């Protein structure tokens, strides 16, 4: 998905567009898109970390359970 979005943005940047306002908007949107992808990647890493921590806590609690 990230590749397709990047390819779309790149194709828009290379189009023969003489409208400076449109080109400026495309560049702004491309930068915003890159920031959003970075935010998503960061959130995924955070989620993975929290999931691993939750699994660790769950295992610790299971070890404390003394019922047969």
Residue, then its C-alpha position, 0 to 999 in steps of 0.5 A: x500500500x505504501x509503495x502504491x501511494x508513493x508511486x501515485x505521488x511520484x507520477x503526479x509530481x512528474x506530470x506535465x503540470x504548469x499550474x504552480x499552485x497545483x504542484x505546490x499542493x501535490x508537494x504539500x500532500x506528499x509531505x503530509x502523506x510521508x508524515x502520516x506513514x511515519x506516524x502509522x509505523x511508529x504507532x504499529x511499533x508502539x502497539x507491538x511493544x505494548x502487546x509483548x508487555x501485555x503477554x509478559x504480564x499475562x504469563x506472569x499472572x498465570x504463573x501466580x495462579x495456584x489452582x491445579 
